[in-house]
Structure formats: structure tokens, C-alpha cells
Amino acid sequence: MINKSFYTLVYREVWRFLVLYKQTIMPGIITAALYMVIFGEALGSRIKLENNIDYIIFIIPGLTMMSVIGQSFANSSSSIMQAKYLKFIDDYLIAPVSGFELSMSFIIGAILRGVINGILIILTCALFTSFTIEHYFLSLFFLIVVSCAFGAIGVIVGIVSKTWDSVGVWGTFVFMPLSMLGGVFWSIDMLPESWAYIALMNPLYWMINGLRYSMLGISEISITFSIIISLLFAIIFTILASIMFSKGYKIKS
């Protein structure tokens, strides 16, 4: 039986981003549409890929994953920062829920926001070009698992950060560069050998290519390793977030 307190916390997290859909849903869709126009329509015809797939179709999984990462991270991190700023974070700690349930309430909200954004972006991209999703359930798997991973990271960053600027640094100087270097707009075949090895050390590259295989049926790397890396990130950071909440790390005064 689901803990009523846990259900209430999850409901609050979901309700929070749905009510603010103009801030939490619409920006990701508009940004993806702009990328499709600029990189897909304007530049796509000039870029040739070795697998003969249209460039505008090639970038769709990357744009989707880039938004999923940003939105899921923003949802959990901003929620915790808001609780700290408005000084009701202690109410979470005295609620009759475990550290795992508490962290999962934030993570589930992040997963739903990430998945909803991802699906809507895919539908938006379908307005620009026609494509067929090869593996629906595997695509949904990557959307959920990656949203879970970065939702958990958002929980951790929200806990350790003292200011909103500290949270913003992660999105601007960590996740955005890693996304751009993770194969959103390029194939690893386009890179010099030394840069290709560097790209393979970027975990976001494996996640993006996992979704690309799921959607388009093409992959430059092992899909098995993409699944393993995505799952490991989700499991490790979820456990870490749960431990931090259980111990009240940087929350309990």
C-alpha cells in the first residue's frame, strides 16, 4: 500500500510543474522548434552523414535528450531550492516518510516532467519532417531512466547548493556543454580520432545514442552499454540522494 504522505509529496511535485506549464513545458518545445529551423532546415541540407540519414532527422533524438536532461534536473533542484528559500524544507524532514521516499517524490516529479517534455518535443519535430520510431518501449525506457538520473542529480545539487546561482552553474557550465559534446548535432564519424575517444568518455554521449538507436534504429556504439550506463547513473544518484535526505545532509541545522 502506498504511503499517503508519499503520495501527497508526489502529487505536489507533479501539480507544481503542470500549473506552471508556460515556464516548465513551453520553453523546451519552443527551443527545440528553433533548433529544428536553424540546424535542420537551414543547415541540414548541407551536411551529409555516412549512414545516408537526413540530418534533420538525425538531430531529433539529441534535441529530445538535451531537453529531458535540462528539464528533469531543473524540476527537482528548483523545488528543493524553493523549499530552502521559503524555509519549509524542515516540513519535509519531519514528514512520516523515509529518505528514499522523500527523494523519490522529487525524482518522480522530475521523471514526469522530463518524459512529458521529451514526448512533446518529438511530436513538435514531427511537424518539420516525417520519421518512424523504431522501438517505442526502448525509447520510453531511455526517457524515463535518464530523467530519473538527472532528477536525482537535481536533488543532490539542490541539497548542497546555497544559492540559485549555484544551481544555474550546473546547467550552464556542466550539462549544456556535455550535451553539446554528446553527439546532439554531430556523428562521431565526423570527429578526428583523438576527439572521438574523448566523446566516448562522455556519459551523455551514450545516453543520446541510446535514444537515437531507439528512435531511428541507428547507433555508433553498443546499445547494451548505453542501457547499462544509463541505468547505473539512475541507480547510483538515486541512492546517493536518498542517503543525503536520510542523514539530513546540509539540511538539518
C-alpha positions as CSV (number, residue, x, y, z in Angstrom):
1,M,0.0,0.0,0.0
2,I,1.3,3.4,-1.0
3,N,2.2,5.8,1.9
4,K,-0.4,8.6,1.8
5,S,2.3,11.1,2.8
6,F,4.5,9.9,-0.1
7,Y,1.6,10.2,-2.5
8,T,0.9,13.7,-1.3
9,L,4.5,14.8,-1.9
10,V,4.5,13.3,-5.4
11,Y,1.2,15.0,-6.1
12,R,2.6,18.3,-5.1
13,E,5.7,17.9,-7.3
14,V,3.6,17.0,-10.3
15,W,1.0,19.7,-9.7
16,R,3.7,22.3,-9.3
17,F,5.2,21.9,-12.8
18,L,1.8,21.3,-14.5
19,V,0.3,24.5,-13.2
20,L,3.4,26.4,-14.4
21,Y,3.4,24.8,-17.8
22,K,4.2,28.1,-19.5
23,Q,7.5,28.0,-17.7
24,T,8.1,24.3,-17.4
25,I,6.8,22.8,-20.7
26,M,6.5,25.5,-23.4
27,P,10.2,26.8,-23.3
28,G,11.6,23.4,-24.2
29,I,9.2,22.9,-27.1
30,I,10.0,26.4,-28.5
31,T,13.7,25.9,-28.1
32,A,13.5,22.5,-30.0
33,A,11.5,24.1,-32.8
34,L,14.1,26.9,-33.2
35,Y,16.9,24.3,-33.3
36,M,15.0,22.4,-36.0
37,V,14.6,25.5,-38.1
38,I,18.2,26.7,-37.7
39,F,20.1,23.4,-37.7
40,G,17.7,21.2,-39.5
41,E,16.1,23.3,-42.2
42,A,18.8,25.9,-42.8
43,L,21.9,23.9,-42.4
44,G,20.7,20.3,-42.7
45,S,20.8,20.1,-46.5
46,R,24.5,21.0,-46.5
47,I,25.5,18.3,-44.0
48,K,25.9,14.7,-45.3
49,L,26.0,11.7,-42.9
50,E,27.7,8.4,-43.7
51,N,24.5,6.4,-42.9
52,N,22.6,8.5,-45.5
53,I,20.0,9.6,-43.0
54,D,18.7,13.2,-43.3
55,Y,20.5,15.5,-40.9
56,I,17.2,17.0,-39.6
57,I,16.1,13.5,-38.5
58,F,19.5,12.7,-37.1
59,I,19.3,15.6,-34.6
60,I,15.8,14.8,-33.2
61,P,16.9,12.3,-30.5
62,G,19.7,14.6,-29.4
63,L,17.4,17.6,-29.1
64,T,14.9,15.5,-27.2
65,M,17.5,14.1,-24.7
66,M,19.0,17.6,-24.2
67,S,15.7,18.9,-23.1
68,V,14.9,15.9,-21.0
69,I,18.2,16.3,-19.1
70,G,17.7,20.0,-18.5
71,Q,14.0,19.8,-17.5
72,S,14.3,16.9,-15.1
73,F,17.3,18.5,-13.4
74,A,15.6,21.8,-13.2
75,N,12.4,20.3,-11.7
76,S,13.9,18.6,-8.7
77,S,16.7,21.2,-8.0
78,S,14.4,24.2,-8.2
79,S,11.8,22.5,-5.9
80,I,14.3,21.9,-3.2
81,M,15.8,25.3,-3.5
82,Q,12.3,26.8,-3.2
83,A,11.7,24.8,-0.1
84,K,15.0,26.0,1.4
85,Y,14.4,29.6,0.4
86,L,10.9,29.7,1.8
87,K,12.1,27.7,4.8
88,F,9.6,24.8,4.7
89,I,12.3,22.2,4.0
90,D,12.0,21.1,7.6
91,D,8.4,20.1,7.0
92,Y,9.8,17.5,4.5
93,L,12.2,16.1,7.1
94,I,9.5,15.6,9.7
95,A,7.0,14.0,7.3
96,P,6.3,10.3,8.0
97,V,8.3,9.1,5.0
98,S,11.8,7.6,4.6
99,G,14.7,9.3,3.0
100,F,14.2,7.1,0.0
101,E,10.5,8.0,-0.3
102,L,11.3,11.7,0.1
103,S,14.0,11.7,-2.6
104,M,11.7,9.6,-4.9
105,S,8.9,12.1,-4.6
106,F,11.2,14.8,-6.1
107,I,12.6,12.3,-8.7
108,I,9.2,11.1,-9.8
109,G,8.1,14.7,-10.4
110,A,11.3,15.2,-12.4
111,I,10.7,12.0,-14.4
112,L,7.2,13.0,-15.4
113,R,8.3,16.5,-16.4
114,G,11.2,15.1,-18.4
115,V,9.1,12.4,-20.2
116,I,6.3,14.9,-21.0
117,N,8.8,17.4,-22.4
118,G,10.5,14.6,-24.4
119,I,7.3,13.3,-25.9
120,L,6.1,16.8,-26.8
121,I,9.4,17.7,-28.4
122,I,9.2,14.5,-30.5
123,L,5.7,15.5,-31.7
124,T,6.9,19.0,-32.4
125,C,9.8,17.7,-34.5
126,A,7.3,15.5,-36.4
127,L,5.8,18.8,-37.8
128,F,9.1,19.5,-39.6
129,T,9.8,16.1,-41.1
130,S,8.4,12.6,-41.2
131,F,10.1,9.8,-39.4
132,T,9.2,6.5,-37.8
133,I,10.1,5.5,-34.2
134,E,11.7,2.0,-34.4
135,H,11.4,0.9,-30.8
136,Y,8.7,2.7,-28.8
137,F,9.3,0.9,-25.4
138,L,13.0,1.3,-25.6
139,S,12.6,5.0,-26.4
140,L,10.3,5.4,-23.4
141,F,12.9,3.4,-21.3
142,F,15.6,5.9,-22.1
143,L,13.4,8.9,-21.4
144,I,12.4,7.5,-18.0
145,V,15.8,6.3,-16.9
146,V,17.7,9.5,-18.0
147,S,15.0,11.7,-16.4
148,C,15.5,9.6,-13.2
149,A,19.2,10.1,-13.3
150,F,19.2,13.8,-13.7
151,G,16.2,14.2,-11.4
152,A,18.3,12.6,-8.7
153,I,21.3,14.8,-9.6
154,G,19.0,17.8,-9.3
155,V,18.0,16.6,-5.8
156,I,21.7,16.4,-4.8
157,V,22.6,19.8,-6.3
158,G,19.5,21.3,-4.6
159,I,20.6,20.0,-1.3
160,V,24.2,21.1,-1.5
161,S,23.7,24.5,-3.2
162,K,23.3,27.6,-1.1
163,T,22.1,30.0,-3.8
164,W,20.1,29.9,-7.0
165,D,23.2,30.9,-8.9
166,S,25.0,27.8,-7.7
167,V,22.3,25.7,-9.3
168,G,22.4,27.6,-12.5
169,V,26.1,27.0,-12.8
170,W,25.5,23.2,-13.2
171,G,23.1,23.7,-16.1
172,T,25.1,26.4,-17.9
173,F,28.7,25.1,-17.4
174,V,28.2,21.4,-16.9
175,F,25.1,19.9,-18.6
176,M,24.9,22.2,-21.6
177,P,28.5,21.7,-22.7
178,L,28.3,17.9,-22.1
179,S,25.1,17.8,-24.1
180,M,26.6,19.7,-27.0
181,L,29.7,17.4,-26.8
182,G,27.4,14.4,-26.5
183,G,26.5,14.0,-30.2
184,V,23.4,16.1,-30.4
185,F,24.4,17.8,-33.6
186,W,27.2,15.5,-35.0
187,S,28.1,11.9,-35.6
188,I,31.3,10.5,-34.1
189,D,32.4,9.7,-37.6
190,M,32.8,13.4,-38.2
191,L,35.4,13.8,-35.5
192,P,39.2,13.2,-35.5
193,E,40.2,10.0,-33.8
194,S,41.5,11.8,-30.7
195,W,38.2,13.7,-30.2
196,A,36.2,10.6,-30.8
197,Y,37.9,8.9,-27.8
198,I,37.1,11.9,-25.7
199,A,33.5,11.8,-26.8
200,L,33.3,8.1,-25.7
201,M,34.2,9.2,-22.2
202,N,31.1,11.5,-22.0
203,P,28.2,9.6,-20.4
204,L,25.7,11.9,-22.1
205,Y,27.0,10.6,-25.5
206,W,25.9,7.1,-24.6
207,M,22.5,8.3,-23.4
208,I,21.9,10.3,-26.5
209,N,23.0,7.5,-28.8
210,G,20.8,5.1,-26.9
211,L,17.8,7.2,-27.6
212,R,18.9,7.6,-31.2
213,Y,19.0,3.9,-31.7
214,S,15.6,3.5,-30.0
215,M,14.0,6.1,-32.3
216,L,15.9,5.7,-35.6
217,G,17.4,2.3,-35.4
218,I,21.0,3.6,-35.9
219,S,23.8,3.6,-33.4
220,E,27.6,4.2,-33.5
221,I,28.2,2.4,-30.2
222,S,26.9,-0.6,-28.3
223,I,23.2,-0.2,-27.3
224,T,23.8,-2.6,-24.4
225,F,26.4,-0.3,-22.9
226,S,24.1,2.7,-23.4
227,I,21.5,0.9,-21.4
228,I,23.9,-0.1,-18.6
229,I,25.5,3.3,-18.3
230,S,22.0,5.0,-18.2
231,L,20.8,2.6,-15.5
232,L,24.0,2.9,-13.4
233,F,23.6,6.7,-13.4
234,A,20.0,6.5,-12.3
235,I,20.6,3.9,-9.6
236,I,23.8,5.5,-8.2
237,F,22.5,9.0,-8.0
238,T,19.1,7.9,-6.6
239,I,20.8,6.0,-3.8
240,L,23.1,9.0,-3.1
241,A,20.1,11.4,-3.0
242,S,18.2,9.0,-0.6
243,I,21.2,8.8,1.7
244,M,21.6,12.6,1.8
245,F,17.9,13.0,2.7
246,S,18.1,10.3,5.3
247,K,21.0,11.9,7.0
248,G,19.7,15.4,6.5
249,Y,23.0,16.4,4.9
250,K,23.3,20.2,4.7
251,I,19.6,20.5,5.5
252,K,19.3,19.8,9.3
253,S,20.5,22.8,11.3
